[in-house]
Amino acid sequence: MIVDLVDDAFLRRLAESAARGISAARLQPSIAAHREPPLPDDPVVSTLLLGSPEQWARLAHHVEAAWAVGERVVAVAGRTRGDGVSTVVRGLVHVLQRGGTVVSCRDIHAARDGAIPESEDDGRPTLPTLVDGGVWFPPGPVHRGRLARAAFGCHAAVLVRRAGRSPCPAHAAALAALGIRVLGEVVTFAEPPMHPAPVAA
């Protein structure tokens, strides 16, 4: 039987604990702690998670990297109602939790009530926080004051737009002027990629 270094260390600890009369059950890792969370009840979110796991993983990586450099409150925001902002947030929370990240999630109403997020003495949030920002960029010109109120307390943002709508550099520029870094843009309601039919030999 091949025993790697981790197994070898575990077996040595097990033998030492047996010599001291410690129960072996206390040394075994909790199986429940390593169980993946079940897919969300929302069938749309579940389908999207199963359909493009690599894209969700990349998005989660960008958010975690922002948290790692101190951007502790990341908002997900769109242009109009129905863009899929809440769906993106729910999927992202699932992927982050599956990876072992404990995350606080708030919606725009909590933000307006000043409830984002619970803070330590230095004013930083106690948990990495995702904010369902709703609509930050309604049709028409960007209103800096309205945007500042909507984004208050956020350090970074993921923008959401429907497929078929062009990217808008003015949105990222307006956020940058407020000190909010754009981590990327999620395109929703896009057609799934077409795979060529297999060719018979």
C-alpha positions as CSV (number, residue, x, y, z in Angstrom):
1,M,0.0,0.0,0.0
2,I,1.3,3.4,-0.9
3,V,1.1,6.0,1.9
4,D,1.7,9.7,1.1
5,L,3.1,12.2,3.5
6,V,-0.3,13.4,4.6
7,D,-1.5,9.9,5.3
8,D,1.7,9.1,7.1
9,A,1.3,12.1,9.4
10,F,-2.3,11.2,10.1
11,L,-1.3,7.6,11.0
12,R,1.5,8.8,13.3
13,R,-1.0,11.1,15.1
14,L,-3.4,8.3,15.4
15,A,-0.8,6.0,17.0
16,E,0.3,8.8,19.4
17,S,-3.3,9.5,20.4
18,A,-4.0,5.8,21.0
19,A,-1.0,5.7,23.3
20,R,-2.4,8.7,25.2
21,G,-6.0,7.3,25.2
22,I,-7.5,9.9,22.9
23,S,-10.4,8.8,20.8
24,A,-9.5,8.3,17.1
25,A,-12.9,9.8,16.1
26,R,-11.7,13.2,17.3
27,L,-8.8,13.2,14.9
28,Q,-10.9,12.3,11.8
29,P,-11.9,15.3,9.6
30,S,-15.6,16.1,9.6
31,I,-17.3,14.7,6.5
32,A,-20.1,17.2,6.8
33,A,-17.5,20.1,6.7
34,H,-16.4,19.0,3.2
35,R,-19.8,18.4,1.7
36,E,-20.7,20.7,-1.2
37,P,-23.7,22.9,-0.6
38,P,-26.7,21.7,-2.6
39,L,-27.6,23.6,-5.8
40,P,-29.9,26.5,-5.3
41,D,-33.7,25.9,-5.4
42,D,-34.0,28.3,-8.3
43,P,-33.9,26.2,-11.5
44,V,-32.5,29.0,-13.6
45,V,-29.5,29.5,-11.3
46,S,-28.9,25.8,-11.0
47,T,-29.0,25.4,-14.8
48,L,-26.6,28.3,-15.3
49,L,-24.2,26.9,-12.7
50,L,-24.2,23.5,-14.3
51,G,-23.9,24.9,-17.8
52,S,-20.8,27.1,-17.4
53,P,-18.8,26.2,-14.3
54,E,-15.5,27.6,-15.7
55,Q,-17.1,31.1,-16.2
56,W,-18.5,31.1,-12.7
57,A,-15.2,30.0,-11.3
58,R,-13.4,32.9,-13.1
59,L,-15.9,35.4,-11.8
60,A,-15.6,34.0,-8.2
61,H,-11.8,34.3,-8.5
62,H,-12.0,38.0,-9.5
63,V,-14.2,38.7,-6.5
64,E,-12.0,36.8,-4.1
65,A,-8.9,38.6,-5.4
66,A,-10.7,41.9,-4.8
67,W,-11.5,40.9,-1.2
68,A,-7.8,39.8,-0.8
69,V,-6.6,43.3,-1.5
70,G,-9.0,45.0,0.9
71,E,-12.0,45.7,-1.4
72,R,-14.3,44.0,1.0
73,V,-17.7,45.1,-0.4
74,V,-18.3,44.1,-4.0
75,A,-21.5,45.1,-5.8
76,V,-23.2,43.4,-8.8
77,A,-25.1,46.1,-10.7
78,G,-26.9,46.4,-14.0
79,R,-28.6,48.8,-16.4
80,T,-32.2,47.9,-16.3
81,R,-34.5,45.7,-14.3
82,G,-34.5,42.1,-15.5
83,D,-30.9,42.2,-16.6
84,G,-30.2,39.2,-14.3
85,V,-28.3,40.9,-11.5
86,S,-30.0,38.9,-8.7
87,T,-29.4,35.7,-10.6
88,V,-25.7,36.5,-10.9
89,V,-25.5,37.2,-7.2
90,R,-27.2,34.0,-6.2
91,G,-25.0,31.9,-8.5
92,L,-21.9,33.7,-7.3
93,V,-22.7,33.2,-3.6
94,H,-23.2,29.5,-4.3
95,V,-19.8,29.1,-6.1
96,L,-18.0,31.1,-3.3
97,Q,-19.6,29.0,-0.6
98,R,-18.8,25.8,-2.4
99,G,-15.2,26.9,-2.4
100,G,-15.2,27.4,1.3
101,T,-15.6,31.2,1.4
102,V,-17.9,32.6,4.0
103,V,-19.7,35.6,2.5
104,S,-22.3,38.1,3.6
105,C,-24.9,39.0,1.0
106,R,-27.0,42.2,1.0
107,D,-29.4,43.8,-1.4
108,I,-29.8,47.4,-2.5
109,H,-32.5,48.1,0.1
110,A,-30.0,47.2,2.9
111,A,-27.5,49.5,1.2
112,R,-29.9,52.4,1.2
113,D,-30.7,51.9,4.9
114,G,-27.0,52.1,5.7
115,A,-26.8,48.4,6.7
116,I,-23.8,47.5,4.6
117,P,-22.0,45.9,6.2
118,E,-21.3,45.1,9.9
119,S,-18.0,46.7,10.6
120,E,-15.1,46.3,12.9
121,D,-13.6,49.2,14.9
122,D,-11.6,50.4,11.9
123,G,-14.7,50.6,9.7
124,R,-13.9,47.5,7.6
125,P,-16.6,44.8,7.1
126,T,-16.2,41.7,9.3
127,L,-17.1,39.5,6.3
128,P,-16.4,39.8,2.6
129,T,-19.7,41.2,1.3
130,L,-21.6,40.9,-2.0
131,V,-24.2,43.5,-2.7
132,D,-27.1,43.0,-5.1
133,G,-27.0,46.5,-6.4
134,G,-29.9,46.4,-8.7
135,V,-30.0,49.2,-11.4
136,W,-27.1,51.6,-11.3
137,F,-27.1,52.7,-14.9
138,P,-30.7,53.4,-16.2
139,P,-31.1,54.6,-19.7
140,G,-29.9,58.1,-20.4
141,P,-26.8,60.0,-19.2
142,V,-25.0,58.9,-16.1
143,H,-26.0,61.0,-13.0
144,R,-23.0,61.1,-10.7
145,G,-24.9,62.0,-7.6
146,R,-27.4,59.1,-8.1
147,L,-24.6,56.7,-8.8
148,A,-22.7,57.8,-5.7
149,R,-25.8,57.2,-3.5
150,A,-26.4,53.7,-5.1
151,A,-22.7,52.7,-4.7
152,F,-22.2,54.1,-1.3
153,G,-20.0,51.8,0.8
154,C,-18.9,49.6,-2.1
155,H,-15.3,49.2,-3.1
156,A,-15.6,47.3,-6.4
157,A,-18.3,46.2,-8.8
158,V,-19.2,43.6,-11.3
159,L,-21.4,45.0,-14.1
160,V,-24.2,43.1,-15.8
161,R,-25.6,43.8,-19.2
162,R,-27.9,41.9,-21.6
163,A,-26.4,40.3,-24.7
164,G,-27.0,42.5,-27.7
165,R,-26.2,45.7,-25.7
166,S,-22.9,47.3,-26.3
167,P,-20.3,47.8,-23.5
168,C,-20.4,51.3,-22.1
169,P,-16.9,52.6,-21.0
170,A,-18.6,55.7,-19.5
171,H,-20.0,53.4,-16.7
172,A,-16.6,52.1,-15.7
173,A,-15.2,55.7,-15.9
174,A,-18.0,57.0,-13.7
175,L,-17.3,54.3,-11.1
176,A,-13.5,54.9,-11.3
177,A,-14.2,58.6,-10.5
178,L,-16.0,57.5,-7.3
179,G,-13.0,55.2,-6.4
180,I,-14.9,52.0,-7.3
181,R,-12.9,49.5,-9.4
182,V,-14.8,47.5,-12.0
183,L,-13.8,43.8,-11.8
184,G,-15.5,42.8,-15.0
185,E,-18.7,42.5,-16.9
186,V,-21.2,39.6,-17.1
187,V,-23.2,39.3,-20.3
188,T,-26.6,37.7,-19.6
189,F,-29.2,36.2,-21.9
190,A,-26.5,35.2,-24.3
191,E,-27.1,32.3,-26.7
192,P,-25.3,29.1,-25.5
193,P,-22.2,28.3,-27.6
194,M,-22.9,26.1,-30.6
195,H,-21.0,22.8,-30.7
196,P,-20.3,21.3,-34.2
197,A,-22.1,18.0,-34.9
198,P,-19.8,15.0,-34.6
199,V,-18.5,13.8,-38.0
200,A,-18.9,10.1,-38.7
201,A,-15.7,8.3,-39.6
